[in-house]
């Protein structure tokens, strides 16, 4: 079992996508998606750009690891496909890739396409460096209610900037699970940047 940490620089509920009872990592972080296995734990911590550096945004234990084509073609994951004129949760669906019969990648109109819905090849090339999607039913997503990490464990848990880190300090791993034990599993708060869409009446637009 591996314990993997990385820094989240953008939090729209897209990567990870914590909705519909499953936390999925289907875009970005191709190296993590490639090498993480079922049973491994992934911890996403905050960044300066999110104004929550060294705080825990989410944790997920990998329950399943499937390919993009499996994700796209399985009807039970249709609710993860984006609807760009829908709610924020629908707009940031992460089920956006598959290969056609000619082995050509398709990218759905989504957060990672261009604004007019055409393919963004920069994002496509970056995302498809790994064809795997990580799924979790055993997750904790804190979003804008991100959790403070013990100061003495930050250097063992958090990555300074980009990239990933394998957490190996046993006391730090124990500290993370002590935090998680204080909360029920699942979705605790909206993504940090959903606030960008909040109207004056407190509702999302």
N, CA and C of each residue as an Amber inpcrd file, in Angstrom:
protein
   615
   0.8450000  -1.1920000   0.0000000   0.0000000   0.0000000   0.0000000
   0.8770000   1.2370000   0.0000000   0.5780000   2.1750000  -0.9160000
   1.3330000   3.4220000  -1.0140000   0.4540000   4.5700000  -0.5220000
   1.1100000   5.6140000  -0.0260000   0.4520000   6.8320000   0.4370000
   1.0540000   7.9750000  -0.3740000   0.2390000   8.5770000  -1.2390000
   0.7300000   9.5310000  -2.2320000   0.1190000  10.8980000  -1.9680000
   0.9510000  11.9160000  -1.9760000   0.5080000  13.2900000  -1.7410000
   0.8480000  14.1550000  -2.9480000  -0.0350000  15.1070000  -3.2420000
   0.2690000  16.0960000  -4.2840000  -0.4720000  17.3840000  -3.9660000
  -0.0790000  18.4510000  -4.6600000  -0.6550000  19.7800000  -4.4260000
  -1.7440000  20.0620000  -5.4620000  -2.8870000  20.5360000  -5.0020000
  -3.9820000  20.9420000  -5.8790000  -3.8940000  22.4480000  -6.0900000
  -3.7810000  22.8580000  -7.3460000  -3.6860000  24.2910000  -7.6330000
  -5.0170000  24.8830000  -8.0830000  -5.9530000  24.0330000  -8.5220000
  -7.2780000  24.4770000  -8.9740000  -8.3090000  23.5020000  -8.4130000
  -9.3720000  24.0120000  -7.8440000 -10.3800000  23.1360000  -7.2480000
 -11.7680000  23.5660000  -7.6820000 -12.2080000  23.0090000  -8.8160000
 -13.5650000  23.2150000  -9.3120000 -14.4230000  21.9680000  -9.1280000
 -13.8820000  20.9170000  -8.5240000 -14.5940000  19.6480000  -8.4800000
 -14.4110000  18.8500000  -9.7500000 -13.3520000  19.1550000 -10.4860000
 -13.0560000  18.4650000 -11.7460000 -11.9740000  17.4100000 -11.5410000
 -10.9020000  17.7790000 -10.8860000  -9.8000000  16.8380000 -10.6040000
  -9.2750000  17.1240000  -9.2030000  -9.7880000  16.4030000  -8.2020000
 -10.6950000  15.2700000  -8.3010000 -12.1440000  15.7110000  -8.5020000
 -12.9590000  14.7360000  -8.9170000 -14.3930000  14.9380000  -9.0330000
 -15.0570000  14.1310000  -7.9170000 -15.6010000  14.8100000  -6.8980000
 -16.0850000  14.0940000  -5.7060000 -17.5920000  13.8530000  -5.6690000
 -18.2500000  13.9260000  -6.8190000 -19.7100000  13.9160000  -6.8620000
 -20.2840000  12.5280000  -7.1670000 -21.5770000  12.3850000  -6.9040000
 -22.3460000  11.1770000  -7.2310000 -21.8580000   9.9430000  -6.4620000
 -21.3520000  10.1680000  -5.2670000 -20.9990000   9.0460000  -4.4060000
 -19.6650000   8.3950000  -4.6800000 -18.9320000   8.9130000  -5.6800000
 -17.5990000   8.3990000  -5.9820000 -16.6490000   9.5690000  -6.1920000
 -15.4520000   9.4410000  -5.6560000 -14.3980000  10.4150000  -5.9370000
 -13.5440000   9.8290000  -7.0500000 -13.3970000  10.5810000  -8.1350000
 -12.6520000  10.0880000  -9.2920000 -11.5270000  11.0440000  -9.6490000
 -10.4210000  10.4760000 -10.0670000  -9.3010000  11.2350000 -10.6030000
  -9.1070000  10.7350000 -12.0260000  -9.6100000  11.5210000 -12.9880000
  -9.6450000  11.0910000 -14.3840000  -8.8520000  11.9990000 -15.3040000
  -8.4230000  13.1510000 -14.8010000  -7.6360000  14.0860000 -15.6100000
  -6.4890000  14.6030000 -14.7480000  -5.5400000  15.2720000 -15.4230000
  -4.3500000  15.7770000 -14.7340000  -3.6210000  14.6120000 -14.0330000
  -2.5340000  14.8980000 -13.3740000  -1.7990000  13.9400000 -12.5320000
  -1.6860000  12.5610000 -13.1770000  -1.2200000  12.5530000 -14.4410000
  -1.1060000  11.2910000 -15.1720000  -0.1610000  10.3210000 -14.4880000
   0.8860000  10.8370000 -13.8570000   1.8440000   9.9400000 -13.2020000
   1.1900000   9.2080000 -12.0320000   0.3610000   9.9100000 -11.2710000
  -0.3470000   9.2570000 -10.1620000  -1.3470000   8.2560000 -10.7020000
  -2.1030000   8.6260000 -11.7340000  -3.0910000   7.7170000 -12.2880000
  -2.4490000   6.4730000 -12.8920000  -1.2520000   6.6240000 -13.3970000
  -0.5610000   5.4910000 -14.0100000  -0.0580000   4.4960000 -12.9700000
   0.5110000   5.0100000 -11.8840000   1.2470000   4.1330000 -10.9630000
   0.4990000   3.7840000  -9.6760000  -0.5610000   4.5090000  -9.3560000
  -1.3480000   4.1420000  -8.1710000  -2.1140000   2.8630000  -8.4450000
  -2.2940000   2.0680000  -7.4060000  -2.9980000   0.7980000  -7.5240000
  -4.1620000   0.7370000  -6.5370000  -5.0360000  -0.2430000  -6.7280000
  -6.1460000  -0.4520000  -5.8110000  -5.5980000  -0.6570000  -4.4000000
  -6.1700000   0.0730000  -3.4550000  -5.7220000   0.0160000  -2.0670000
  -4.8390000   1.1740000  -1.6620000  -4.1910000   1.8270000  -2.6270000
  -3.3440000   2.9760000  -2.3130000  -4.1960000   4.1660000  -1.8770000
  -3.5830000   5.0440000  -1.0750000  -4.2420000   6.2680000  -0.6240000
  -3.6280000   7.4660000  -1.3240000  -4.4830000   8.4250000  -1.7180000
  -4.0450000   9.6660000  -2.3500000  -4.5600000  10.8300000  -1.5180000
  -3.6690000  11.7580000  -1.2390000  -4.0000000  12.9390000  -0.4320000
  -3.7160000  14.1920000  -1.2530000  -4.7180000  15.0390000  -1.4250000
  -4.5560000  16.2970000  -2.1290000  -4.5250000  17.4480000  -1.1440000
  -3.4390000  18.2160000  -1.1710000  -3.2890000  19.3420000  -0.2490000
  -3.3670000  20.6670000  -1.0040000  -3.6150000  21.7340000  -0.2600000
  -3.8540000  23.0350000  -0.8560000  -2.5950000  23.7460000  -1.2990000
  -2.8090000  24.8180000  -2.0530000  -1.7200000  25.5940000  -2.6420000
  -1.8750000  27.0720000  -2.3040000  -0.8510000  27.8330000  -2.6140000
  -0.9310000  29.2830000  -2.4240000  -2.0280000  29.8830000  -3.3020000
  -2.1840000  29.3670000  -4.5210000  -3.1940000  29.9230000  -5.4240000
  -4.6090000  29.7100000  -4.8940000  -4.8050000  28.6690000  -4.0910000
  -6.1080000  28.4210000  -3.4710000  -6.2160000  29.0540000  -2.0850000
  -5.1240000  29.6570000  -1.6320000  -5.0540000  30.3180000  -0.3200000
  -5.2890000  29.3240000   0.8230000  -4.8010000  28.1140000   0.6250000
  -4.9260000  27.1080000   1.6780000  -3.7320000  26.1490000   1.6390000
  -2.5670000  26.7190000   1.4910000  -1.3550000  25.8970000   1.4190000
  -1.2080000  25.0430000   2.6820000  -0.7790000  23.8030000   2.4740000
  -0.5100000  22.8550000   3.5710000  -1.7740000  22.4410000   4.3290000
  -2.9220000  22.4990000   3.6570000  -4.1580000  22.0260000   4.2730000
  -4.7210000  20.8850000   3.4180000  -5.4520000  19.9930000   4.0530000
  -5.9550000  18.8110000   3.3710000  -7.2830000  19.1200000   2.6860000
  -7.3200000  18.9540000   1.3620000  -8.5350000  19.1730000   0.5900000
  -9.3150000  17.8740000   0.4180000  -8.5850000  16.7880000   0.1870000
  -9.2990000  15.5020000   0.0740000  -8.3440000  14.3470000   0.2920000
  -8.9260000  13.1930000   0.5660000  -8.1930000  11.9330000   0.6610000
  -9.0700000  10.8500000   0.0580000  -8.4600000   9.9670000  -0.7220000
  -9.2140000   8.8650000  -1.3110000  -8.3670000   7.6030000  -1.3210000
  -9.0140000   6.4790000  -1.0170000  -8.3750000   5.1840000  -1.1980000
  -8.8740000   4.6160000  -2.5140000  -7.9570000   4.1940000  -3.3670000
  -8.3250000   3.7140000  -4.6970000  -9.1190000   2.4110000  -4.5650000
 -10.3830000   2.4570000  -4.9870000 -11.2500000   1.2800000  -4.9620000
 -11.2020000   0.5190000  -6.2770000 -10.9720000   1.2590000  -7.3680000
 -10.9230000   0.6400000  -8.6850000 -10.0520000   1.4870000  -9.5990000
  -9.5140000   0.8350000 -10.6210000  -8.6610000   1.5010000 -11.6030000
  -9.0790000   0.9810000 -12.9720000  -9.6250000   1.8620000 -13.8040000
 -10.1620000   1.4470000 -15.0950000  -9.6000000   2.3480000 -16.1930000
  -9.7920000   1.9460000 -17.4520000  -9.3140000   2.7480000 -18.5720000
 -10.3480000   3.8220000 -18.9350000  -9.9000000   4.7810000 -19.7320000
 -10.8210000   5.8110000 -20.2070000 -11.9920000   5.1850000 -20.9660000
 -11.7240000   4.2100000 -21.8200000 -12.8100000   3.5990000 -22.5750000
 -13.8070000   2.8820000 -21.6700000 -13.3050000   2.2290000 -20.6330000
 -14.2050000   1.5870000 -19.6780000 -15.0490000   2.6220000 -18.9490000
 -14.4440000   3.7240000 -18.5950000 -15.1530000   4.8020000 -17.9010000
 -16.2330000   5.3900000 -18.8040000 -15.8790000   5.6600000 -20.0420000
 -16.8020000   6.2910000 -20.9750000 -17.9690000   5.3760000 -21.3360000
 -17.6850000   4.0980000 -21.5460000 -18.6860000   3.1800000 -22.0740000
 -19.5960000   2.5560000 -21.0230000 -19.2650000   2.6770000 -19.7620000
 -20.0810000   2.0690000 -18.7140000 -21.2110000   3.0230000 -18.3180000
 -22.4630000   2.6420000 -18.5210000 -23.5960000   3.5440000 -18.2270000
 -23.6350000   4.0310000 -16.7840000 -23.0620000   3.2710000 -15.8470000
 -23.1460000   3.7160000 -14.4550000 -22.2980000   4.9480000 -14.1830000
 -21.4380000   5.3200000 -15.1450000 -20.6290000   6.5340000 -14.9870000
 -21.1080000   7.6660000 -15.8880000 -22.2910000   7.5210000 -16.4850000
 -22.8130000   8.5880000 -17.3390000 -23.0150000   9.8890000 -16.5670000
 -23.3030000   9.7830000 -15.2610000 -23.5050000  11.0060000 -14.4780000
 -22.2110000  11.7730000 -14.2600000 -21.0800000  11.1930000 -14.6630000
 -19.7980000  11.8960000 -14.5830000 -19.4330000  12.5720000 -15.9110000
 -20.2940000  12.4000000 -16.9240000 -20.0540000  13.0770000 -18.2020000
 -20.5440000  14.5290000 -18.1040000 -19.7800000  15.4770000 -18.6300000
 -20.1540000  16.8860000 -18.4450000 -21.3670000  17.3010000 -19.2580000
 -22.1630000  18.1810000 -18.6620000 -23.2580000  18.8750000 -19.3460000
 -22.9680000  20.3560000 -19.1630000 -22.5080000  21.0070000 -20.2150000
 -21.9490000  22.3460000 -20.0750000 -22.9980000  23.4290000 -19.8480000
 -24.2580000  23.1300000 -20.0980000 -25.3180000  24.0860000 -19.7720000
 -26.1120000  23.6350000 -18.5530000 -25.5390000  22.7230000 -17.7680000
 -26.2030000  22.2090000 -16.5870000 -25.7260000  22.9000000 -15.3120000
 -25.8770000  22.2080000 -14.2020000 -25.4210000  22.7370000 -12.9150000
 -23.8970000  22.7260000 -12.8620000 -23.3320000  23.3360000 -11.8270000
 -21.8770000  23.3250000 -11.6830000 -21.3520000  21.8970000 -11.5670000
 -22.0590000  21.0640000 -10.8300000 -21.6370000  19.6730000 -10.6900000
 -21.6140000  18.9980000 -12.0580000 -22.6170000  19.2720000 -12.8970000
 -22.6580000  18.6730000 -14.2240000 -21.5960000  19.2700000 -15.1410000
 -21.3720000  20.5640000 -15.0470000 -20.3840000  21.2230000 -15.9040000
 -18.9760000  20.6650000 -15.7060000 -18.6730000  20.2780000 -14.4810000
 -17.3150000  19.8310000 -14.1910000 -17.1920000  18.3070000 -14.1520000
 -18.0680000  17.6180000 -14.8840000 -17.9100000  16.1850000 -15.0400000
 -16.5620000  15.8500000 -15.6640000 -15.9480000  14.7530000 -15.2090000
 -14.5970000  14.4140000 -15.6530000 -14.5450000  13.2120000 -16.5930000
 -15.7050000  12.6780000 -16.9790000 -15.7360000  11.5320000 -17.8970000
 -15.7490000  12.0760000 -19.3170000 -14.5550000  12.3600000 -19.8630000
 -14.4750000  13.1490000 -21.0970000 -13.6620000  12.5040000 -22.2150000
 -13.0390000  11.3660000 -21.9790000 -12.1390000  10.7940000 -22.9790000
 -12.5180000   9.3750000 -23.3660000 -12.2940000   9.0500000 -24.6500000
 -12.2720000   7.6540000 -25.0900000 -11.5220000   7.5760000 -26.4200000
 -11.0800000   6.3840000 -26.7750000 -10.4560000   6.1350000 -28.0680000
 -11.4710000   5.5000000 -28.9970000 -11.5040000   5.9720000 -30.2600000
 -12.4180000   5.3710000 -31.2230000 -11.7850000   4.1210000 -31.8450000
 -12.4620000   3.5410000 -32.8070000 -11.9890000   2.2950000 -33.4190000
 -10.6890000   2.4690000 -34.1900000 -10.3550000   3.7030000 -34.5170000
  -9.0930000   3.9940000 -35.2060000  -7.9890000   4.4130000 -34.2430000
  -8.2430000   4.2030000 -32.9520000  -7.2610000   4.5110000 -31.9090000
  -6.9910000   6.0150000 -31.7870000  -7.9880000   6.8250000 -32.1450000
  -7.8960000   8.2770000 -32.0640000  -8.6440000   8.7450000 -30.8240000
  -8.0160000   9.6380000 -30.0590000  -8.6380000  10.1350000 -28.8360000
  -9.7730000  11.1070000 -29.1450000 -10.8650000  10.9590000 -28.4110000
 -11.9810000  11.9070000 -28.4180000 -11.9980000  12.6330000 -27.0830000
 -12.2520000  13.9300000 -27.1330000 -12.3880000  14.7340000 -25.9150000
 -13.7510000  15.4200000 -25.9370000 -14.5730000  15.1580000 -24.9340000
 -15.9040000  15.7660000 -24.8690000 -15.8040000  17.2530000 -24.5670000
 -16.8520000  17.9800000 -24.9300000 -16.9720000  19.3780000 -24.5290000
 -16.9880000  19.4260000 -23.0030000 -16.0260000  20.1250000 -22.4220000
 -15.7940000  19.9900000 -20.9860000 -14.9050000  21.1210000 -20.4880000
 -14.5810000  21.0340000 -19.2160000 -13.6540000  21.9790000 -18.5930000
 -12.2820000  21.9460000 -19.2570000 -11.9040000  20.8420000 -19.8810000
 -10.5850000  20.7300000 -20.5060000 -10.6020000  20.9260000 -22.0190000
 -11.7660000  21.2190000 -22.6060000 -11.8060000  21.5810000 -24.0180000
 -11.7310000  23.1030000 -24.1360000 -11.6960000  23.5850000 -25.3740000
 -11.7740000  25.0380000 -25.5800000 -13.1830000  25.5330000 -25.2760000
 -13.3170000  26.8280000 -25.0960000 -14.6130000  27.3940000 -24.7220000
 -15.7010000  27.0980000 -25.7540000 -15.3130000  26.9520000 -27.0320000
 -16.3100000  26.6540000 -28.0680000 -16.5860000  25.1590000 -28.1920000
 -15.9830000  24.3590000 -27.3060000 -16.2410000  22.9290000 -27.3020000
 -15.2870000  22.1110000 -28.1460000 -14.4130000  22.7610000 -28.8910000
 -13.4520000  22.0220000 -29.7000000 -12.3360000  21.4540000 -28.8190000
 -11.6340000  20.4750000 -29.3680000 -10.6070000  19.7720000 -28.5950000
  -9.4530000  20.6920000 -28.2360000  -9.0750000  20.6750000 -26.9720000
  -7.8750000  21.3560000 -26.5010000  -6.7660000  20.3050000 -26.4710000
  -5.9190000  20.3380000 -27.4780000  -4.9230000  19.2820000 -27.6190000
  -3.8390000  19.3520000 -26.5530000  -3.5940000  20.5260000 -25.9960000
  -2.6300000  20.6050000 -24.8900000  -3.1300000  19.7930000 -23.7020000
  -4.3920000  20.0020000 -23.3290000  -4.9650000  19.2370000 -22.2160000
  -5.1030000  17.7610000 -22.5640000  -5.5310000  17.4740000 -23.7890000
  -5.6700000  16.0770000 -24.2040000  -4.3350000  15.3430000 -24.1070000
  -3.2840000  15.9460000 -24.6490000  -1.9700000  15.2930000 -24.6200000
  -1.4840000  15.0860000 -23.1960000  -1.7380000  16.0710000 -22.3410000
  -1.2920000  15.9670000 -20.9420000  -2.0830000  14.8940000 -20.1950000
  -3.3950000  14.9040000 -20.3710000  -4.2450000  13.9560000 -19.6430000
  -4.0170000  12.5160000 -20.0840000  -3.8570000  12.3120000 -21.3860000
  -3.8050000  10.9490000 -21.9050000  -2.4060000  10.3390000 -21.8580000
  -1.4850000  10.9780000 -21.1680000  -0.2120000  10.3200000 -20.8860000
  -0.4440000   9.0650000 -20.0610000  -1.5610000   9.0270000 -19.3480000
  -2.0400000   7.8000000 -18.7270000  -3.4970000   7.6230000 -19.1240000
  -3.8870000   6.4030000 -19.4710000  -5.2730000   6.1470000 -19.8760000
  -6.1320000   5.6600000 -18.7150000  -5.5930000   5.7600000 -17.4950000
  -6.3060000   5.2010000 -16.3530000  -7.0880000   6.2500000 -15.5750000
  -8.2070000   5.8030000 -15.0360000  -9.0510000   6.5850000 -14.1400000
  -9.0470000   5.8860000 -12.7900000  -8.8330000   6.6540000 -11.7310000
  -8.8770000   6.1150000 -10.3750000 -10.2340000   6.4500000  -9.7600000
 -10.8630000   5.4550000  -9.1390000 -12.1790000   5.6300000  -8.5250000
 -12.1110000   5.2400000  -7.0580000 -12.9050000   5.9400000  -6.2590000
 -12.9320000   5.6380000  -4.8280000 -14.3350000   5.7820000  -4.2640000
 -14.7260000   4.7800000  -3.4800000 -15.9300000   4.8950000  -2.6550000
 -15.5560000   5.1420000  -1.2000000 -14.2680000   5.1000000  -0.9060000
 -13.7490000   5.3440000   0.4370000 -12.9390000   6.6370000   0.3900000
 -13.6590000   7.7550000   0.5230000 -12.9960000   9.0490000   0.3460000
 -13.5570000  10.0920000   1.3050000 -12.7830000  11.1430000   1.4430000
 -13.1480000  12.3020000   2.2620000 -12.8230000  13.5360000   1.4240000
 -13.8420000  14.2730000   1.0390000 -13.6150000  15.4880000   0.2660000
 -14.0650000  16.6830000   1.1070000 -13.1090000  17.5420000   1.4540000
 -13.3990000  18.6730000   2.3330000 -13.5790000  19.9820000   1.5700000
 -13.0240000  20.0910000   0.3640000 -13.2110000  21.2810000  -0.4480000
 -12.9000000  22.5640000   0.2940000 -13.8680000  23.4840000   0.2920000
 -13.6320000  24.7890000   0.9200000 -13.5260000  24.6990000   2.4390000
 -13.9010000  23.5720000   3.0130000 -13.7180000  23.3450000   4.4590000
 -12.4480000  22.5340000   4.7190000 -11.4160000  22.8540000   3.9520000
 -10.1320000  22.1540000   4.0410000  -9.6200000  22.1000000   5.4840000
  -8.8720000  21.0500000   5.7740000  -8.4910000  20.7140000   7.1410000
  -7.0230000  21.0570000   7.4110000  -6.7810000  21.6390000   8.5610000
  -5.4120000  21.9730000   8.9550000  -4.6240000  20.7010000   9.2430000
  -3.3920000  20.6750000   8.7660000  -2.4890000  19.5620000   9.0370000
  -1.5650000  19.9190000  10.1890000  -1.1670000  18.9540000  11.0060000
  -0.2390000  19.2510000  12.1050000   1.0800000  19.7990000  11.5680000
   1.5190000  20.8980000  12.1390000   2.7050000  21.5860000  11.6530000
   3.9160000  20.6590000  11.5740000   4.0590000  19.7870000  12.5570000
   5.2460000  18.9440000  12.6210000   5.2730000  17.8610000  11.5410000
   4.1350000  17.6790000  10.8350000   4.0830000  16.6410000   9.8080000
   4.0340000  17.2080000   8.3870000   3.9580000  18.5190000   8.2610000
   3.7980000  19.1290000   6.9400000   4.9400000  18.7590000   5.9960000
   6.1690000  18.7890000   6.4690000   7.3080000  18.4960000   5.5950000
   7.2960000  17.0470000   5.1150000   6.6750000  16.1600000   5.8750000
   6.6010000  14.7520000   5.4830000   5.4240000  14.4700000   4.5580000
   4.3970000  15.3220000   4.6420000   3.1690000  15.0820000   3.8850000
   3.1190000  15.8950000   2.6010000   3.4650000  17.1650000   2.6660000
   3.1900000  18.0890000   1.5650000   4.3450000  18.1900000   0.5790000
   3.9780000  18.2860000  -0.6960000   4.9380000  18.5510000  -1.7590000
   5.1590000  20.0640000  -1.8160000   6.4130000  20.5300000  -1.9580000
   6.6560000  21.9810000  -1.9660000   5.8880000  22.7180000  -3.0690000
   5.8550000  22.1500000  -4.2830000   5.1620000  22.8190000  -5.3870000
   4.3480000  21.8000000  -6.1720000   4.8600000  21.4090000  -7.3570000
   4.1630000  20.4340000  -8.1890000   4.7780000  19.0490000  -7.9840000
   4.2120000  18.0730000  -8.6700000   4.7330000  16.7220000  -8.5380000
   4.0020000  15.9410000  -7.4640000   4.6000000  14.8240000  -7.0870000
   3.9790000  13.9510000  -6.0920000   5.0160000  13.5340000  -5.0650000
   4.5300000  13.0530000  -3.9490000   5.4090000  12.5740000  -2.8900000
   4.8220000  11.2910000  -2.3180000   5.6860000  10.3200000  -2.0710000
   5.2720000   9.1180000  -1.3660000   5.5250000   9.3570000   0.1180000
   4.4550000   9.3590000   0.8820000   4.5790000   9.6050000   2.3220000
   5.0660000   8.3150000   2.9780000   6.1900000   8.4020000   3.6460000
   6.8010000   7.1980000   4.2380000   6.9600000   7.2900000   5.7460000
   6.8330000   8.4910000   6.2820000   6.9510000   8.6490000   7.7270000
   5.7060000   8.0840000   8.4110000   5.9020000   7.0540000   9.2350000
   4.7620000   6.3490000   9.8330000   3.9590000   7.2380000  10.7670000
   4.6370000   8.1270000  11.4790000   3.9150000   9.0350000  12.3800000
   3.0260000   9.9970000  11.5850000   3.5150000  10.4360000  10.4230000
   2.7340000  11.3480000   9.5870000   1.5310000  10.6350000   8.9850000
   1.7240000   9.3940000   8.5700000   0.6030000   8.6060000   8.0550000
  -0.4500000   8.4220000   9.1440000   0.0160000   8.1200000  10.3490000
  -0.9030000   7.9470000  11.4730000  -1.6440000   9.2490000  11.7660000
  -0.9330000  10.3670000  11.6770000  -1.5640000  11.6650000  11.9230000
  -2.6710000  11.9420000  10.9070000  -2.4540000  11.5720000   9.6430000
  -3.4760000  11.7670000   8.6170000  -4.7270000  10.9510000   8.9240000
  -4.5380000   9.7160000   9.3050000  -5.7070000   8.8800000   9.5800000
  -6.3950000   9.2660000  10.8830000  -5.6400000   9.8360000  11.8130000
  -6.2780000  10.3730000  13.0190000  -7.2140000  11.5160000  12.6690000
  -6.8130000  12.3300000  11.6820000  -7.6760000  13.4120000  11.2200000
  -8.9290000  12.8400000  10.5650000  -8.7430000  11.8900000   9.6670000
  -9.8780000  11.3400000   8.9320000 -10.8810000  10.6510000   9.8470000
 -10.3950000  10.0570000  10.9210000 -11.2910000   9.3600000  11.8450000
 -12.2820000  10.2980000  12.5250000 -12.0000000  11.5920000  12.4930000
 -12.8870000  12.5640000  13.1250000 -14.0940000  12.9100000  12.2500000
 -14.1110000  12.4220000  11.0070000 -15.1550000  12.8100000  10.0530000
 -15.7850000  11.5760000   9.4150000 -17.0590000  11.6730000   9.0540000
 -17.6540000  10.5980000   8.2540000 -17.0780000  10.6240000   6.8370000
 -17.1330000   9.4910000   6.1860000 -16.6540000   9.4350000   4.8100000
 -17.5720000  10.2350000   3.8950000 -17.0270000  10.6530000   2.7600000
 -17.8490000  11.2730000   1.7390000 -17.5540000  12.7470000   1.5070000
 -18.5730000  13.4190000   0.9940000 -18.4920000  14.8060000   0.5360000
 -18.9030000  15.7470000   1.6640000 -17.9940000  16.6620000   2.0310000
 -18.2490000  17.5390000   3.1810000 -18.5500000  18.9860000   2.8070000
 -18.0180000  19.4590000   1.6950000 -18.2250000  20.8710000   1.3310000
 -17.9710000  21.0430000  -0.1560000 -18.4950000  22.1300000  -0.6990000
 -18.3170000  22.4100000  -2.1190000 -16.8540000  22.7050000  -2.4580000
 -16.4820000  22.5140000  -3.7270000 -15.1360000  22.8880000  -4.1600000
 -14.8390000  24.3460000  -3.8610000 -13.5790000  24.6390000  -3.6470000
 -13.1500000  25.9800000  -3.2370000 -13.5880000  27.0350000  -4.2470000
 -13.4520000  26.7470000  -5.5330000 -13.7170000  27.7670000  -6.5460000
 -15.1600000  27.8000000  -7.0170000 -16.0500000  27.0200000  -6.4110000
 -17.4690000  27.2290000  -6.6660000 -17.8820000  28.6270000  -6.2160000
 -17.1410000  29.1830000  -5.2700000 -17.4580000  30.5370000  -4.7790000
 -17.4180000  31.5700000  -5.8990000 -16.6280000  31.3140000  -6.9440000
 -16.5340000  32.2480000  -8.0670000 -17.8750000  32.4170000  -8.7730000
 -18.7690000  31.4330000  -8.6150000 -20.0310000  31.4480000  -9.3170000
 -21.1960000  31.8560000  -8.4290000 -20.9060000  32.2260000  -7.1850000
 -21.9880000  32.5270000  -6.2420000 -22.5400000  33.9270000  -6.5050000
 -23.8520000  34.0510000  -6.5560000 -24.5130000  35.3300000  -6.7840000
 -24.6870000  36.0640000  -5.4740000 -25.1970000  37.2760000  -5.5370000
 -25.3850000  38.0910000  -4.3470000 -26.4090000  37.4770000  -3.3930000
 -27.3100000  36.6210000  -3.9410000 -28.3180000  35.9940000  -3.0660000
 -27.8260000  34.6910000  -2.4630000 -26.5400000  34.3830000  -2.6990000
 -25.9570000  33.1850000  -2.0950000 -26.1100000  31.9350000  -2.9210000
 -26.8570000  32.0150000  -4.0390000 -27.0450000  30.8480000  -4.8940000
 -26.0040000  30.8580000  -6.0060000 -25.7930000  29.6790000  -6.6040000
 -24.8170000  29.5760000  -7.6860000 -25.4550000  29.9300000  -9.0150000
 -24.6820000  30.6020000  -9.8400000 -25.1620000  30.9310000 -11.1950000
 -24.3970000  30.1210000 -12.2110000
